[in-house]
Amino acid sequence: MTSQVPEDTPDDGSTPEPTGDADEQATAPAPHRPRPRARWIAALAFIVLAGLIAGIAWLLRPQPASTSVPAATPQQAVSGYLDALVAADAPRALEYALNRPTDTTLLTREMLEASHREAKLTVVNVPVVEGNETVTVPAEVRFGDAPATIAFSVTKTEAGWRLGQVTSTIDPGPLPSELGATINGRPLTDPEHLEVFPGVYVFGEKLPTITLDGGRVTVQAVGEDVRAGLQPVLTAAGKKQASKVAATALKRCLAQKSAAPKDCPNSVAVEKGQKLDTTSIRWNLVGDPWKNATYTLDVADPTHARGATRLTFRFRSSLTQNGEKYTVDQTLPAVDVRYQVSVTNAKDPVAWERVG
């Protein structure tokens, strides 16, 4: 008889160990491995996300100030600047500055448009001036019908020719906040520094008791400090208010039981040996001194007016002299007085001064 050997018996004669059920071995899943397609999709999504973030960051980056105004010659720089003023394009006018002003509060389209309504700016002639570094260009213009020449210092830079000065300042003098002062209709928040383009500027006030004479100022230069020459004066309403305040203060003086009330213009001399009965003292004002009163405003503080008038008083009292009792009733000689009153605050005390 011939012997049979199993086909899966190892050649070395060893017997293999069982590894489990044959059916389980046939159905056991293979180990999981990443698919190349999934990796490619993940990488693409990452690239798209990174690109989106970079694009947003680029859009949000700080934008440098534009200085692209063309000015290949000094003439072009001056003409471009003046044309911007004519168009009331304040931002473009500032682009021609060698050094931009730090305070641009009044360097606006609204201010230029208000200036044009007062006197239209017209460019007459901008001459050609040769030079390599810094030159002066005398530009001829008109403000309304008034001719003017503005001298510009123009310097060559890498960005083109630029103007050394594009503004001037106005010195209006003392303008207390109580005045509610305005320039070309705009409230003045800082009267001590008024930096403006060449043009026409009109000062006003919201206080009904005071007006500003000489309030129209033409700035026809750059790089200068222009004195406005404003002269605050009382209006008719202001004079009436000042006289009313003075009359009220004088009334309080007349009500006092004294021959010489303190800080008042009414007084009478009492001779030696005379004794007044103060309870009997009566003061009266004769006539109307306020019709001819004159006023000027304090230069340092225009909200205070200095008045001048002539007062006539009637004095009545009982007095005792050498044991005898007398009744006094006399009209005193007229006295010239000066006084200072506030036209914005009726509660401020009135300062009186007798003249002569």
C-alpha positions as CSV (number, residue, x, y, z in Angstrom):
1,M,0.0,0.0,0.0
2,T,1.3,3.5,-0.9
3,S,1.3,6.2,1.9
4,Q,-0.2,9.7,1.3
5,V,1.3,13.1,2.6
6,P,-0.9,16.2,3.0
7,E,0.0,19.0,0.5
8,D,0.3,21.7,3.2
9,T,2.7,19.7,5.4
10,P,6.0,21.5,5.8
11,D,9.0,19.9,4.3
12,D,10.8,19.8,7.7
13,G,8.1,17.5,9.0
14,S,6.8,20.0,11.7
15,T,3.1,20.3,12.3
16,P,1.6,23.8,11.9
17,E,-0.3,25.3,14.8
18,P,-4.0,26.1,14.3
19,T,-4.6,29.9,13.9
20,G,-8.4,29.9,14.3
21,D,-11.4,29.0,12.4
22,A,-10.9,28.7,8.7
23,D,-14.0,30.7,7.9
24,E,-12.8,33.6,10.1
25,Q,-9.5,33.6,8.4
26,A,-11.1,33.8,5.0
27,T,-13.2,36.9,5.9
28,A,-10.8,39.0,8.2
29,P,-10.5,42.6,6.8
30,A,-7.2,43.9,5.6
31,P,-5.4,46.8,7.5
32,H,-6.8,50.4,6.7
33,R,-4.4,52.6,4.6
34,P,-5.1,56.3,3.6
35,R,-6.2,56.6,0.1
36,P,-4.2,58.9,-2.2
37,R,-7.4,60.8,-3.4
38,A,-8.4,61.8,0.1
39,R,-4.9,63.2,0.8
40,W,-5.1,65.3,-2.3
41,I,-8.5,66.8,-1.4
42,A,-7.3,67.7,2.1
43,A,-4.2,69.4,0.7
44,L,-6.2,71.4,-1.8
45,A,-8.6,72.6,0.9
46,F,-5.7,73.8,3.0
47,I,-4.2,75.7,0.1
48,V,-7.6,77.5,-0.6
49,L,-8.1,78.4,3.0
50,A,-4.6,79.8,3.4
51,G,-5.0,81.8,0.2
52,L,-8.3,83.3,1.4
53,I,-6.8,84.4,4.7
54,A,-3.8,86.0,2.9
55,G,-6.2,87.8,0.6
56,I,-8.2,89.3,3.5
57,A,-5.0,90.4,5.2
58,W,-3.8,92.1,2.0
59,L,-7.1,94.0,1.7
60,L,-6.9,95.1,5.3
61,R,-3.3,96.3,5.2
62,P,-2.6,100.0,6.1
63,Q,-3.0,102.2,3.0
64,P,-0.3,104.8,2.5
65,A,-1.4,108.4,1.9
66,S,-1.7,109.2,-1.8
67,T,0.8,111.7,-3.1
68,S,0.3,111.1,-6.8
69,V,-0.5,114.7,-8.0
70,P,1.4,115.4,-11.1
71,A,3.9,118.3,-10.9
72,A,6.8,117.9,-13.3
73,T,7.5,121.7,-13.2
74,P,7.1,124.5,-10.6
75,Q,4.4,126.0,-12.8
76,Q,2.4,122.7,-12.8
77,A,2.6,122.5,-9.0
78,V,1.3,126.1,-8.5
79,S,-1.3,125.7,-11.2
80,G,-2.5,122.4,-9.8
81,Y,-2.8,123.8,-6.3
82,L,-4.7,126.9,-7.3
83,D,-7.0,124.8,-9.6
84,A,-7.8,122.7,-6.6
85,L,-8.7,125.8,-4.6
86,V,-10.9,127.0,-7.4
87,A,-12.7,123.6,-7.4
88,A,-12.9,123.7,-3.5
89,D,-11.0,120.4,-3.5
90,A,-9.2,120.9,-0.2
91,P,-7.7,117.3,0.0
92,R,-6.2,117.7,-3.4
93,A,-4.8,121.1,-2.6
94,L,-3.0,119.6,0.4
95,E,-1.4,117.0,-1.8
96,Y,0.8,119.8,-3.3
97,A,2.3,120.7,0.1
98,L,5.9,119.9,0.8
99,N,4.9,119.3,4.5
100,R,1.1,118.9,5.1
101,P,-0.4,121.0,7.9
102,T,-1.1,119.2,11.1
103,D,-4.3,121.2,11.9
104,T,-6.7,120.8,9.0
105,T,-9.8,121.9,10.9
106,L,-10.5,124.9,8.6
107,L,-8.9,123.4,5.5
108,T,-12.1,122.0,4.2
109,R,-14.4,122.1,1.1
110,E,-17.1,123.9,3.1
111,M,-14.7,126.7,4.1
112,L,-13.5,127.1,0.5
113,E,-17.1,127.1,-0.9
114,A,-18.0,129.8,1.6
115,S,-15.0,131.9,0.5
116,H,-16.0,131.6,-3.1
117,R,-19.5,132.9,-2.2
118,E,-17.9,136.0,-0.8
119,A,-15.4,136.5,-3.6
120,K,-14.8,134.0,-6.4
121,L,-11.1,132.9,-6.9
122,T,-9.8,133.3,-10.4
123,V,-6.4,132.3,-11.6
124,V,-5.0,134.9,-14.0
125,N,-1.5,133.8,-14.7
126,V,1.1,131.4,-13.4
127,P,4.5,132.2,-15.0
128,V,7.1,129.6,-16.0
129,V,10.1,129.8,-13.7
130,E,13.2,127.7,-14.4
131,G,15.2,126.1,-11.6
132,N,16.5,122.8,-10.3
133,E,15.9,122.8,-6.6
134,T,13.8,125.7,-5.0
135,V,12.3,128.6,-6.9
136,T,9.7,131.3,-6.3
137,V,6.6,131.4,-8.5
138,P,4.6,134.7,-8.4
139,A,1.0,133.7,-9.3
140,E,-1.5,136.3,-10.3
141,V,-5.0,135.8,-9.1
142,R,-8.3,137.7,-8.3
143,F,-10.6,137.5,-5.3
144,G,-13.8,138.8,-6.9
145,D,-12.7,142.0,-8.6
146,A,-9.6,142.5,-6.4
147,P,-6.3,141.5,-8.0
148,A,-3.5,139.9,-5.9
149,T,-0.2,138.2,-6.4
150,I,0.7,135.2,-4.3
151,A,4.4,134.2,-4.1
152,F,5.0,130.5,-3.8
153,S,8.2,128.8,-2.8
154,V,8.4,125.6,-4.8
155,T,10.9,122.7,-4.1
156,K,11.7,119.7,-6.3
157,T,11.2,116.3,-4.6
158,E,11.2,112.7,-5.8
159,A,7.4,112.9,-6.0
160,G,7.5,116.0,-8.1
161,W,7.5,119.8,-7.3
162,R,5.9,120.7,-4.1
163,L,4.9,124.0,-2.4
164,G,6.8,125.0,0.7
165,Q,3.7,126.7,2.2
166,V,0.0,126.3,1.2
167,T,-1.7,128.1,4.1
168,S,-1.6,131.2,6.3
169,T,-2.9,131.9,9.8
170,I,-5.4,134.6,10.9
171,D,-4.9,136.5,14.2
172,P,-8.4,137.7,15.2
173,G,-7.5,139.1,18.6
174,P,-9.4,138.4,21.8
175,L,-12.6,136.4,21.1
176,P,-14.1,135.2,24.4
177,S,-16.2,132.0,24.1
178,E,-19.3,134.1,25.2
179,L,-19.3,135.7,21.8
180,G,-20.0,132.5,20.0
181,A,-17.7,133.7,17.3
182,T,-17.8,132.0,13.8
183,I,-15.7,132.1,10.7
184,N,-17.5,131.6,7.3
185,G,-20.4,130.3,9.4
186,R,-18.4,127.7,11.3
187,P,-18.1,127.9,15.1
188,L,-14.6,128.8,16.3
189,T,-13.4,126.2,18.8
190,D,-9.8,127.5,18.9
191,P,-9.6,131.2,18.0
192,E,-5.9,131.3,18.8
193,H,-5.0,129.2,15.8
194,L,-6.8,129.8,12.6
195,E,-5.0,128.1,9.7
196,V,-6.6,128.7,6.3
197,F,-6.1,128.5,2.6
198,P,-5.9,131.8,0.6
199,G,-9.4,133.2,0.4
200,V,-12.0,135.4,2.0
201,Y,-13.1,134.8,5.5
202,V,-16.0,136.5,7.3
203,F,-16.2,136.6,11.1
204,G,-19.5,136.6,12.9
205,E,-20.9,136.2,16.3
206,K,-24.0,134.7,17.9
207,L,-24.3,137.2,20.7
208,P,-27.0,139.8,19.9
209,T,-25.4,142.5,22.0
210,I,-22.1,142.6,20.1
211,T,-21.0,142.8,16.5
212,L,-17.6,142.6,14.9
213,D,-16.6,145.5,12.7
214,G,-13.9,144.7,10.1
215,G,-15.0,141.1,10.2
216,R,-14.2,140.4,6.5
217,V,-10.6,139.3,6.0
218,T,-8.9,138.5,2.7
219,V,-6.0,136.1,2.9
220,Q,-3.9,136.7,-0.2
221,A,-0.6,135.0,0.8
222,V,0.8,131.8,2.1
223,G,3.1,131.4,5.0
224,E,2.0,134.6,6.7
225,D,0.2,135.6,9.9
226,V,-2.6,137.9,8.9
227,R,-4.0,140.3,11.6
228,A,-7.8,140.5,11.2
229,G,-8.2,143.9,12.8
230,L,-11.6,143.0,14.3
231,Q,-13.3,145.7,16.3
232,P,-16.0,144.5,18.6
233,V,-18.7,147.1,19.1
234,L,-22.1,147.2,20.9
235,T,-25.2,146.8,18.8
236,A,-28.3,148.9,19.6
237,A,-29.5,146.0,21.7
238,G,-26.1,145.9,23.4
239,K,-26.3,149.6,24.4
240,K,-29.8,149.1,25.7
241,Q,-28.6,146.1,27.7
242,A,-25.6,147.9,29.1
243,S,-27.7,150.9,30.2
244,K,-30.3,148.6,31.8
245,V,-27.6,146.8,33.8
246,A,-26.1,150.2,34.9
247,A,-29.5,151.6,35.8
248,T,-30.3,148.5,38.0
249,A,-27.0,148.8,39.8
250,L,-27.5,152.6,40.4
251,K,-31.0,151.9,41.7
252,R,-29.4,149.7,44.4
253,C,-27.0,152.5,45.3
254,L,-29.9,155.0,45.6
255,A,-31.7,152.7,48.0
256,Q,-28.9,152.8,50.6
257,K,-29.2,154.9,53.7
258,S,-25.8,156.5,53.5
259,A,-24.4,159.9,52.5
260,A,-21.6,158.0,50.5
261,P,-22.6,154.5,49.7
262,K,-19.7,152.2,49.1
263,D,-18.7,151.5,45.5
264,C,-21.4,153.9,44.3
265,P,-21.3,157.2,42.4
266,N,-23.8,159.1,44.6
267,S,-22.3,160.9,47.6
268,V,-22.7,164.1,49.5
269,A,-20.2,165.9,51.8
270,V,-21.2,166.3,55.5
271,E,-19.5,169.2,57.2
272,K,-18.0,169.1,60.6
273,G,-20.5,169.3,63.4
274,Q,-23.3,168.0,61.2
275,K,-25.0,164.7,62.0
276,L,-27.3,163.1,59.6
277,D,-30.3,161.0,60.5
278,T,-29.5,158.1,58.3
279,T,-33.0,156.6,58.5
280,S,-34.3,159.8,56.8
281,I,-31.9,159.7,53.8
282,R,-33.5,159.6,50.4
283,W,-31.6,159.5,47.1
284,N,-33.2,160.2,43.7
285,L,-31.9,160.4,40.2
286,V,-32.8,163.6,38.2
287,G,-33.5,163.2,34.5
288,D,-32.5,160.3,32.2
289,P,-28.8,159.9,32.0
290,W,-28.9,156.8,29.8
291,K,-30.1,158.6,26.6
292,N,-26.7,160.2,26.1
293,A,-24.6,157.4,27.6
294,T,-21.6,156.3,25.4
295,Y,-20.0,152.9,25.3
296,T,-16.8,151.3,24.2
297,L,-15.8,147.7,24.5
298,D,-12.8,146.5,26.6
299,V,-10.1,145.5,24.1
300,A,-8.9,142.7,26.3
301,D,-12.4,141.4,27.0
302,P,-15.1,142.6,24.6
303,T,-17.9,141.2,26.7
304,H,-17.4,144.1,29.1
305,A,-18.4,147.6,28.1
306,R,-17.1,150.9,29.4
307,G,-19.8,153.5,29.7
308,A,-19.7,157.2,30.4
309,T,-22.5,159.6,31.3
310,R,-23.5,162.5,33.6
311,L,-25.6,161.9,36.7
312,T,-27.6,164.5,38.7
313,F,-28.8,163.5,42.2
314,R,-31.4,164.8,44.6
315,F,-30.5,164.3,48.2
316,R,-32.9,164.6,51.2
317,S,-32.3,164.0,54.8
318,S,-32.7,165.3,58.4
319,L,-29.6,166.6,60.2
320,T,-28.7,168.1,63.5
321,Q,-26.2,170.9,63.8
322,N,-25.4,172.8,67.0
323,G,-28.4,171.2,68.7
324,E,-30.7,172.4,66.0
325,K,-32.5,170.0,63.6
326,Y,-32.8,170.8,59.9
327,T,-34.3,169.3,56.8
328,V,-32.0,169.0,53.8
329,D,-33.5,168.8,50.3
330,Q,-31.1,169.7,47.5
331,T,-30.1,168.9,44.0
332,L,-26.4,168.2,43.8
333,P,-24.3,169.5,41.0
334,A,-24.1,167.1,38.0
335,V,-21.2,164.7,38.1
336,D,-19.5,162.9,35.2
337,V,-19.1,159.2,35.8
338,R,-17.5,156.2,34.1
339,Y,-18.6,152.7,34.7
340,Q,-17.9,149.2,33.5
341,V,-20.7,146.6,32.9
342,S,-20.9,143.1,31.6
343,V,-23.1,142.7,28.5
344,T,-23.2,138.9,28.9
345,N,-23.9,138.5,32.7
346,A,-26.2,141.0,34.3
347,K,-25.2,139.7,37.8
348,D,-21.6,140.9,37.5
349,P,-21.0,144.0,39.7
350,V,-20.8,147.4,38.0
351,A,-17.6,149.4,38.7
352,W,-18.2,153.1,39.2
353,E,-15.7,156.0,38.9
354,R,-16.5,159.7,39.4
355,V,-14.6,162.0,37.0
356,G,-13.4,165.3,38.4
